[in-house]
Amino acid sequence: MSPSPKLLFFAVLFFAFTLSSFAQKPSTDPEAAAAIVNGQAGLSSNVTPVNVQQTQPGQLTIGSDTVFDAVTGGIVGGVRNNASVNTAAGRSQAGNDDDLVNGDVRHTPPGGTIDGLDTVATFGGAFAAQAGPSQGQVFKFTMMGNHPLAGGTTVIPAKIDEVSLVLLNADGSVFTTVPVAPFEQLFLESPNFEPLDYRSGKNIEYSDAVHRAQFFNRMAKDWHTVLVPHVVNKVSITVPRFVNVRLSDGTIIQARSYFTGTAADGSTFVLMLNLLFNALFDNEVVNE
């Protein structure tokens, strides 16, 4: 059964947490160390939409001849017609079904409040800024869960897509494989899903604790929002050593796709070119 896209952000979240947790003490790759010291945030607000009909896994392969546009983030050449994302690496339903809020699960709304969308349970509201340049301005919001004043426990499935990396050398041979497997149980047993005690509640998950803290003066005492994790897919993504990048003046340069280093505990961490990361992971999200 294909995973639902409703909470697919956990796929990227899991991968991002894995990378960030090992990007602290590079010791084996001087290029990686320099990249950390000199690196700048690569997020961009002017990336154009991608035609998903042309970039779904099974059709997209990013190789050393792929050309990215540095301004838009789009792929402008060198895409071949076979799969770069291997979804046959194995599927499992391994998860962590602990008792939720002492086993008290009484309220699970069927859907969200966003017109035209089939989503998990959501509630909406608004607040006015009390200070600063936005003082008096009203901001609307939509959040997952049941309305705080209604109380009860909302259970939301957290379907997890795990991503391993196969890193290639310049000649196409495998440099190394960075599997997600060693981090799976750590992630499932993390405060994201394991109940702990917080000032906003006892025996609750971290996100539930934050949720309750945000609405502490407008919530019923029994209000909870619980994530139940299940690993629903495991994929392996092949990453070339180099890709091409078209600069704003039209010049095409060859860019290193990734750097690796070794963390203090001996694990490998990966720093990936943002253009490539966005293409691979946006593509995976579309596939799911």
Salt bridges, closest charged atoms under 4 A:
GLU31 OE1 - ARG256 NH1 2.92
ASP65 OD1 - ARG80 NH1 2.70
ASP69 OD2 - ARG246 NH2 2.59
ASP97 OD1 - HIS230 NE2 3.51
ASP104 OD1 - ARG106 NE 2.87
GLU184 OE1 - LYS234 NZ 3.35
ASP208 OD2 - HIS224 ND1 2.70
ASP222 OD2 - ARG106 NH2 2.69
